[in-house]
Amino acid sequence: MVSFSGCEDFLVDQPESVLTQVDFYTTPTRINQGILGCYAGMTKVINDEWMYTELRSDNTCVASTSSSSSVRQYLTSFAHFALIASEPMLQTYWYNTFQNISNINAVLPSVLDNKYITIESQRAQYESELRFMRAYHYLTLVNLFGDMFKIKTVIGPGEAKKIVRSPVSEIYDDIIIPDLEIAATGAPKSYQSNNVGRVTKWAAKSLLAKAYMMMGGDENLAKAKPLLEEVLAETSLGLEPNFADIFSTSNEMNEEIIFAVRYKGGSFGIGSPFWEYFAPEGSANLFLKVGSPDGNNNPTLEIMNLFSRNPQDTRKNASFLVYVRSPTRTYPYVAKFIDNNISQALQAENDWIIIRYADIVLMYGEVLAQDGNYSIAHNQVNRIRTRAGLTGMEAFDSEKMALDSVYHERRMELAFENHRWFDLLRMAKSYNNENLPMDILKQHTFHTDSILYSSFNPLPPPAEFNYVNEHLLLPIPQTEIDSNNEMVIPQNDGY
């Protein structure tokens, strides 16, 4: 059963088996059930997305360097670009993503057919929600895997084997951008309390701006700028006065959160796994009261040291903490996903925030840094620094200075929220240096944090020959290639 609530209040029990049965969606109620099932499908994707984004960046690392568990070894291979195409966990992430795209494609035709929904505002809302979710999945796919299978309708196994990988630019032009343009027009500005968490106009405009920025280039930045300005001007949104309150389980969907994948803790079976995934190793029955703390996705020494340079930064303790198991055993861990009231394993209350207002503020600063207005980009950076208790910066005197400052502030503000990987990819375009992302990651691994990574035992230490630009993309799961007897699916270079 797929069961959600508002997603804590707005979702209902819905058999997952009917999600791809197109002829099921013949009434507004059934269509709504299908859409809520697609929100549920997002959780399965988000549960694992951190492995392929934050863990591969310079923000986080695998906790125990001496564990021989198979999962720990898999995560280590993800983190250090030694991932193999036959990895089962990669296949699971791929399957869950395309399963939800299939779910979305199954519901969408009934929404587009006016005979099932007579109230146009409701029909437009439903279409916007589905298109937003599909665009989100494809935006992530093209930035993690590159050229992608373009699927906009429900297809059978035989037809699926005849679909070729389409260029990234085609996925943007045919799915991501048009889907988000429609969503930005048709989604409501807000919802009543029992529907809070569904896709809004501001979420769609924000994701559309991010899509343009991921595409890069002056023309796309120019398209992103007015979208960001619209979101920033919306009076119902803003920065939470206290940074830590953004992530509090008692303050969900606060004014800073534009879109989040929602979970509900307790006995409903729809809780989030992140607190158990990230809780400090060795904290069972002491720190984490239920479940088995995995100690994964831990802060790197580098980012902890960056926070330590400014002791007055109020984001530090809200971003990471250190669990002291003994005088000689300490474990740093991500603090943005703590749930002190968790009562069942893997069933925490924490939502996963996809877009928040601070992200939009800094993306706007990023655009200003590149469109000739770098001298005023500090105003956006200072909005974030002021909230963090830091002194403001003076006007930037070059585009590079502005970009350096914006990306640094994004790293500190959005640490452990799955943004750093996409920022690194965007930096290649912003600085016009395709080697920059991997150069940053090599510097982090083999110099800045070399003490940490050189101690991996019995796991092999990271190997520099894996740190090549080709490995910025993940491999297409080998099962997709091996199971196709209709044509040869090209694997990404380097795998």
C-alpha positions as CSV (number, residue, x, y, z in Angstrom):
1,M,0.0,0.0,0.0
2,V,1.1,3.5,-0.7
3,S,-0.1,5.7,2.2
4,F,0.7,9.3,2.8
5,S,-0.5,12.2,4.8
6,G,-0.2,15.8,3.4
7,C,1.6,14.8,2.2
8,E,0.8,14.2,5.8
9,D,-2.9,15.2,5.6
10,F,-3.6,15.3,1.9
11,L,-2.8,11.7,1.0
12,V,-4.9,8.6,1.3
13,D,-4.4,4.8,1.0
14,Q,-3.9,3.9,-2.6
15,P,-3.0,0.4,-3.9
16,E,0.3,0.8,-5.8
17,S,-0.9,-2.0,-8.2
18,V,-3.3,0.4,-9.9
19,L,-1.0,3.3,-10.4
20,T,-0.1,2.2,-14.0
21,Q,-3.6,1.0,-14.9
22,V,-4.6,3.8,-17.2
23,D,-8.3,2.9,-17.3
24,F,-8.6,3.3,-13.5
25,Y,-8.4,7.1,-13.6
26,T,-12.0,7.9,-14.7
27,T,-13.1,10.1,-11.8
28,P,-11.6,13.1,-10.0
29,T,-11.3,11.1,-6.8
30,R,-9.4,8.3,-8.6
31,I,-7.2,10.8,-10.4
32,N,-6.3,12.4,-7.1
33,Q,-5.5,9.0,-5.6
34,G,-3.1,8.4,-8.5
35,I,-1.4,11.8,-8.1
36,L,-0.9,11.1,-4.4
37,G,0.6,7.7,-5.3
38,C,3.1,9.6,-7.5
39,Y,4.0,11.8,-4.5
40,A,4.5,8.5,-2.6
41,G,6.7,7.3,-5.5
42,M,9.0,10.3,-5.0
43,T,9.9,9.1,-1.5
44,K,11.4,5.9,-2.8
45,V,13.6,7.9,-5.1
46,I,14.6,10.5,-2.5
47,N,15.4,7.8,0.1
48,D,18.5,6.9,-1.9
49,E,19.3,10.1,-3.9
50,W,21.9,11.3,-1.3
51,M,24.1,8.4,-2.3
52,Y,24.6,9.7,-5.8
53,T,24.7,13.4,-5.0
54,E,26.0,14.6,-1.5
55,L,28.1,11.4,-0.8
56,R,30.0,11.9,-4.1
57,S,30.7,15.5,-3.3
58,D,33.3,17.0,-0.9
59,N,30.7,17.6,1.8
60,T,30.2,14.0,3.1
61,C,32.0,10.7,3.4
62,V,31.4,7.2,4.6
63,A,31.7,7.1,8.4
64,S,33.7,4.0,9.3
65,T,36.8,3.5,7.3
66,S,37.3,0.0,8.8
67,S,34.0,-1.6,8.0
68,S,33.9,-4.6,5.7
69,S,30.1,-4.6,5.4
70,S,28.9,-4.9,1.8
71,V,26.7,-1.8,2.0
72,R,29.6,0.2,3.4
73,Q,31.9,-1.0,0.6
74,Y,29.2,-0.1,-2.0
75,L,28.9,3.4,-0.5
76,T,32.6,3.8,-0.5
77,S,32.7,2.9,-4.2
78,F,30.0,5.5,-4.9
79,A,31.9,8.2,-3.0
80,H,35.2,7.6,-4.8
81,F,34.1,7.1,-8.4
82,A,34.8,3.4,-8.4
83,L,31.1,2.5,-9.0
84,I,30.5,-0.4,-11.3
85,A,27.5,-0.7,-13.6
86,S,26.2,-3.9,-12.1
87,E,25.8,-2.5,-8.6
88,P,22.3,-3.6,-7.3
89,M,21.7,-0.4,-5.3
90,L,22.2,1.7,-8.5
91,Q,19.7,-0.5,-10.3
92,T,17.2,0.0,-7.4
93,Y,17.5,3.8,-7.6
94,W,17.1,3.7,-11.4
95,Y,14.1,1.4,-11.2
96,N,12.3,3.5,-8.6
97,T,12.8,6.6,-10.6
98,F,11.5,5.2,-13.8
99,Q,8.7,3.4,-12.0
100,N,7.4,6.8,-10.7
101,I,7.8,8.3,-14.2
102,S,5.6,5.5,-15.4
103,N,3.1,6.2,-12.6
104,I,3.0,9.9,-13.7
105,N,2.5,9.0,-17.3
106,A,-0.4,6.6,-16.4
107,V,-2.4,9.3,-14.6
108,L,-1.6,12.3,-16.9
109,P,-3.8,11.3,-19.9
110,S,-7.0,11.3,-17.7
111,V,-6.0,14.8,-16.4
112,L,-5.5,16.1,-20.0
113,D,-8.9,14.6,-21.0
114,N,-11.5,17.2,-20.0
115,K,-14.3,14.7,-19.7
116,Y,-13.1,13.5,-16.2
117,I,-12.6,16.8,-14.4
118,T,-15.1,19.6,-15.0
119,I,-13.5,22.3,-12.9
120,E,-10.6,23.8,-14.9
121,S,-8.6,25.1,-11.9
122,Q,-8.6,21.5,-10.4
123,R,-7.6,20.0,-13.7
124,A,-4.8,22.5,-14.1
125,Q,-3.6,21.8,-10.6
126,Y,-3.5,18.1,-11.2
127,E,-1.6,18.5,-14.5
128,S,0.9,20.9,-12.9
129,E,1.6,18.5,-10.1
130,L,2.3,15.6,-12.4
131,R,4.4,17.6,-14.8
132,F,6.5,19.0,-11.9
133,M,7.2,15.6,-10.6
134,R,8.2,14.2,-14.0
135,A,10.4,17.2,-14.7
136,Y,12.1,16.8,-11.3
137,H,12.9,13.2,-12.1
138,Y,14.3,13.9,-15.5
139,L,16.3,16.9,-14.3
140,T,18.0,14.7,-11.8
141,L,18.5,11.9,-14.4
142,V,20.2,13.9,-17.0
143,N,22.5,15.5,-14.5
144,L,23.4,12.1,-13.0
145,F,23.4,9.9,-16.1
146,G,23.5,12.1,-19.1
147,D,21.6,11.2,-22.3
148,M,18.4,9.6,-21.2
149,F,15.4,7.5,-22.3
150,K,12.6,9.8,-23.2
151,I,9.3,8.3,-22.0
152,K,6.2,10.4,-21.9
153,T,3.5,7.7,-22.2
154,V,2.8,4.4,-20.6
155,I,4.7,1.7,-22.6
156,G,5.1,-2.0,-22.5
157,P,8.3,-4.0,-22.1
158,G,8.6,-4.7,-25.8
159,E,8.2,-1.0,-26.8
160,A,10.6,0.0,-24.0
161,K,13.4,-2.0,-25.6
162,K,13.1,0.0,-28.8
163,I,13.6,3.4,-27.1
164,V,17.1,5.0,-27.6
165,R,18.9,7.4,-25.3
166,S,18.0,11.0,-26.3
167,P,20.6,13.8,-25.9
168,V,20.4,15.8,-22.7
169,S,19.4,18.9,-24.7
170,E,16.4,17.1,-26.1
171,I,15.3,16.0,-22.7
172,Y,15.4,19.6,-21.5
173,D,13.6,20.9,-24.6
174,D,10.9,18.2,-24.8
175,I,10.2,17.3,-21.2
176,I,11.8,19.4,-18.4
177,I,11.2,22.9,-19.7
178,P,7.7,22.5,-21.2
179,D,6.5,20.5,-18.2
180,L,7.7,23.2,-15.7
181,E,6.4,26.0,-17.9
182,I,2.9,24.4,-17.7
183,A,3.3,23.8,-14.0
184,A,4.3,27.3,-13.3
185,T,1.2,28.5,-15.0
186,G,-1.4,26.1,-13.7
187,A,-0.3,25.3,-10.1
188,P,-2.0,27.2,-7.3
189,K,-0.1,29.8,-5.3
190,S,-1.0,28.0,-2.1
191,Y,-3.2,25.3,-0.5
192,Q,-5.5,24.9,2.4
193,S,-3.9,23.3,5.5
194,N,-4.9,19.7,4.6
195,N,-3.2,20.0,1.2
196,V,0.0,21.9,2.2
197,G,3.0,20.2,0.6
198,R,1.5,19.8,-2.9
199,V,3.2,21.5,-5.8
200,T,2.7,25.3,-5.9
201,K,3.3,27.9,-8.6
202,W,6.4,29.0,-6.7
203,A,7.8,25.5,-6.6
204,A,7.4,25.2,-10.3
205,K,9.0,28.6,-11.0
206,S,11.9,27.7,-8.7
207,L,12.6,24.4,-10.4
208,L,12.2,25.9,-13.8
209,A,14.8,28.6,-12.9
210,K,17.1,25.8,-11.6
211,A,16.7,23.9,-14.8
212,Y,17.7,26.9,-16.9
213,M,20.7,27.4,-14.6
214,M,21.8,23.8,-14.9
215,M,21.7,24.2,-18.7
216,G,24.0,27.2,-18.4
217,G,24.8,30.0,-20.9
218,D,23.8,33.6,-20.9
219,E,20.5,33.0,-22.7
220,N,19.3,30.5,-20.1
221,L,20.5,32.6,-17.1
222,A,18.5,35.5,-18.6
223,K,15.4,33.2,-18.5
224,A,16.1,32.1,-14.9
225,K,16.5,35.6,-13.6
226,P,12.8,36.9,-13.8
227,L,11.6,33.5,-12.4
228,L,13.8,33.9,-9.4
229,E,12.7,37.5,-8.9
230,E,9.1,36.4,-8.9
231,V,9.7,33.9,-6.2
232,L,11.7,36.3,-4.1
233,A,8.9,38.8,-4.3
234,E,6.3,36.4,-3.0
235,T,5.3,37.7,0.4
236,S,4.2,34.3,1.8
237,L,7.8,33.1,1.5
238,G,10.9,34.2,3.3
239,L,13.8,33.3,5.5
240,E,13.1,31.7,8.8
241,P,14.6,34.0,11.5
242,N,16.3,31.0,13.2
243,F,18.2,28.7,10.9
244,A,17.7,25.6,13.1
245,D,13.9,26.1,12.9
246,I,13.9,25.3,9.2
247,F,14.6,21.6,10.0
248,S,12.5,21.2,13.1
249,T,10.0,18.4,12.9
250,S,7.6,20.6,14.8
251,N,7.9,23.4,12.2
252,E,7.3,21.5,9.0
253,M,6.4,23.4,5.8
254,N,7.4,26.7,7.3
255,E,7.7,29.9,5.2
256,E,11.2,29.0,4.0
257,I,10.2,25.7,2.5
258,I,9.0,26.0,-1.1
259,F,8.8,22.3,-1.8
260,A,9.6,19.2,0.2
261,V,9.1,15.5,-0.1
262,R,7.0,14.7,2.9
263,Y,7.0,11.9,5.4
264,K,5.1,11.1,8.6
265,G,6.7,9.3,11.5
266,G,5.1,6.7,13.7
267,S,3.3,3.5,12.9
268,F,1.9,4.5,9.5
269,G,4.7,3.0,7.5
270,I,5.4,6.3,5.7
271,G,8.2,7.7,7.8
272,S,11.6,8.9,6.6
273,P,14.8,6.8,6.9
274,F,17.3,9.6,7.0
275,W,17.8,9.9,10.8
276,E,18.7,6.2,11.0
277,Y,20.8,6.4,7.9
278,F,22.8,9.4,9.2
279,A,22.7,8.9,13.0
280,P,26.2,8.5,14.5
281,E,27.7,5.0,14.4
282,G,27.7,3.4,17.8
283,S,24.7,5.4,19.1
284,A,22.2,2.6,19.3
285,N,20.1,2.7,22.5
286,L,21.9,5.8,23.6
287,F,21.5,8.4,21.0
288,L,19.2,6.8,18.5
289,K,16.6,5.0,20.6
290,V,15.3,2.7,17.9
291,G,16.8,1.1,14.9
292,S,20.4,0.6,13.9
293,P,22.4,3.8,13.3
294,D,24.2,3.5,10.0
295,G,26.6,6.4,10.4
296,N,26.6,7.1,6.7
297,N,26.8,10.5,4.8
298,N,28.9,12.0,7.5
299,P,30.4,15.5,7.3
300,T,33.9,15.6,5.9
301,L,36.8,17.1,7.9
302,E,37.0,19.8,5.2
303,I,33.4,21.2,5.7
304,M,33.7,20.9,9.5
305,N,36.8,23.0,9.4
306,L,35.1,25.5,7.1
307,F,32.4,26.0,9.7
308,S,35.0,26.2,12.5
309,R,36.6,29.2,10.9
310,N,33.6,31.2,12.0
311,P,32.5,30.1,15.5
312,Q,29.7,32.7,15.5
313,D,28.1,31.0,12.5
314,T,24.7,29.8,13.9
315,R,24.4,27.2,11.2
316,K,27.2,25.1,12.5
317,N,25.4,23.2,15.3
318,A,22.2,23.0,13.2
319,S,24.2,21.4,10.4
320,F,26.4,18.9,12.1
321,L,27.2,17.7,15.6
322,V,29.8,15.3,17.1
323,Y,28.8,12.2,19.1
324,V,31.3,11.4,21.8
325,R,31.2,7.7,22.4
326,S,34.4,7.7,24.5
327,P,37.3,10.0,25.1
328,T,39.0,8.5,22.0
329,R,36.0,7.7,19.8
330,T,34.0,10.6,18.4
331,Y,31.6,10.5,15.5
332,P,30.5,13.6,13.6
333,Y,27.1,13.4,12.0
334,V,24.5,15.4,10.0
335,A,22.2,17.3,12.4
336,K,19.6,18.5,9.9
337,F,17.6,15.3,10.1
338,I,17.3,14.6,13.9
339,D,14.1,13.2,15.1
340,N,14.1,12.9,18.9
341,N,10.7,11.4,19.0
342,I,11.2,8.5,16.6
343,S,9.4,5.4,17.8
344,Q,10.0,2.9,15.1
345,A,13.1,2.0,13.0
346,L,13.3,3.9,9.7
347,Q,10.1,5.8,10.5
348,A,11.2,9.4,11.4
349,E,9.1,12.5,10.9
350,N,11.7,14.5,8.9
351,D,10.6,15.8,5.5
352,W,13.3,16.1,2.8
353,I,13.4,19.7,1.6
354,I,13.9,20.0,-2.2
355,I,13.6,23.8,-2.6
356,R,13.8,26.5,0.1
357,Y,13.9,30.2,0.0
358,A,17.6,30.6,0.9
359,D,18.4,28.4,-2.2
360,I,16.5,30.9,-4.4
361,V,18.2,33.9,-2.8
362,L,21.7,32.5,-3.5
363,M,20.7,31.3,-7.0
364,Y,19.7,34.9,-7.7
365,G,23.1,36.0,-6.4
366,E,24.7,33.4,-8.8
367,V,22.8,34.9,-11.7
368,L,23.8,38.5,-10.7
369,A,27.4,37.4,-10.5
370,Q,27.3,36.4,-14.2
371,D,25.0,38.9,-15.9
372,G,27.1,42.0,-15.4
373,N,25.7,42.8,-11.9
374,Y,28.4,41.2,-9.9
375,S,28.9,44.3,-7.8
376,I,25.5,44.0,-6.2
377,A,25.5,40.2,-5.8
378,H,26.8,40.6,-2.3
379,N,23.4,41.9,-1.2
380,Q,22.0,38.4,-1.7
381,V,24.9,36.7,0.0
382,N,24.5,39.1,2.9
383,R,20.9,38.2,3.4
384,I,22.0,34.7,4.2
385,R,25.1,35.6,6.2
386,T,23.1,38.0,8.4
387,R,20.7,35.3,9.3
388,A,23.7,33.1,10.2
389,G,25.1,35.8,12.5
390,L,28.0,36.7,10.2
391,T,29.2,40.1,9.1
392,G,28.2,41.3,5.7
393,M,30.5,41.4,2.7
394,E,31.5,44.5,0.7
395,A,30.6,44.9,-2.9
396,F,32.4,42.4,-5.2
397,D,34.9,43.8,-7.6
398,S,34.9,41.0,-10.2
399,E,32.7,38.2,-11.5
400,K,35.1,35.6,-10.1
401,M,35.0,37.2,-6.7
402,A,31.2,37.2,-6.7
403,L,31.0,33.6,-7.9
404,D,33.5,32.4,-5.4
405,S,31.5,34.0,-2.6
406,V,28.1,32.8,-3.8
407,Y,29.3,29.2,-4.2
408,H,31.0,29.2,-0.8
409,E,27.8,30.5,0.8
410,R,25.7,27.9,-1.0
411,R,28.0,25.2,0.3
412,M,27.7,26.4,3.9
413,E,24.0,27.2,3.8
414,L,22.8,24.1,2.0
415,A,25.2,21.5,3.3
416,F,23.9,18.0,3.4
417,E,20.7,18.9,1.5
418,N,21.8,17.3,-1.9
419,H,22.7,20.6,-3.6
420,R,26.5,20.5,-3.6
421,W,26.8,18.0,-6.4
422,F,24.7,20.1,-8.8
423,D,26.5,23.2,-7.7
424,L,29.8,21.6,-8.7
425,L,28.4,20.7,-12.1
426,R,27.1,24.2,-12.6
427,M,30.5,25.7,-11.6
428,A,32.0,24.0,-14.7
429,K,29.7,26.3,-16.8
430,S,29.9,29.4,-14.6
431,Y,33.8,29.4,-14.7
432,N,34.0,28.0,-18.2
433,N,36.2,25.2,-17.0
434,E,34.9,21.6,-17.6
435,N,37.7,20.2,-15.4
436,L,36.8,22.3,-12.4
437,P,34.4,19.9,-10.6
438,M,36.8,16.9,-10.7
439,D,39.7,19.2,-9.9
440,I,37.9,20.3,-6.7
441,L,37.0,16.7,-5.8
442,K,40.6,15.5,-6.3
443,Q,42.0,18.4,-4.2
444,H,39.6,17.5,-1.5
445,T,40.3,13.7,-1.5
446,F,44.0,13.6,-2.1
447,H,45.1,16.7,-0.3
448,T,42.7,18.6,2.0
449,D,41.2,15.4,3.5
450,S,43.9,12.9,2.6
451,I,44.4,11.8,6.2
452,L,40.8,10.6,6.4
453,Y,40.7,8.8,3.1
454,S,44.1,7.2,3.3
455,S,43.1,5.3,6.4
456,F,40.4,3.2,4.7
457,N,41.1,-0.3,5.8
458,P,40.4,-3.0,4.8
459,L,38.7,-1.0,2.1
460,P,41.2,0.3,-0.5
461,P,42.0,4.0,-0.4
462,P,40.6,6.1,-3.2
463,A,42.5,5.8,-6.4
464,E,43.3,8.9,-8.4
465,F,42.8,7.2,-11.7
466,N,39.0,6.9,-10.9
467,Y,38.8,10.7,-10.6
468,V,38.2,11.5,-14.3
469,N,35.6,13.7,-15.9
470,E,33.8,10.6,-17.4
471,H,32.9,9.5,-13.9
472,L,31.0,12.7,-13.2
473,L,28.2,10.7,-14.8
474,L,26.9,7.5,-13.3
475,P,26.9,4.3,-15.4
476,I,23.6,3.1,-17.0
477,P,22.7,0.0,-14.8
478,Q,24.1,-3.0,-16.6
479,T,20.8,-4.9,-16.3
480,E,19.2,-2.3,-18.6
481,I,21.9,-3.1,-21.2
482,D,22.0,-6.9,-20.7
483,S,18.2,-7.4,-20.8
484,N,17.7,-5.6,-24.1
485,N,17.7,-8.0,-27.0
486,E,16.4,-5.5,-29.5
487,M,19.3,-3.1,-29.8
488,V,22.6,-2.1,-28.2
489,I,22.3,0.5,-25.5
490,P,25.5,2.6,-25.3
491,Q,27.1,2.7,-21.9
492,N,28.5,6.0,-20.6
493,D,32.2,6.5,-21.2
494,G,34.6,5.1,-18.6
495,Y,32.4,2.1,-17.6
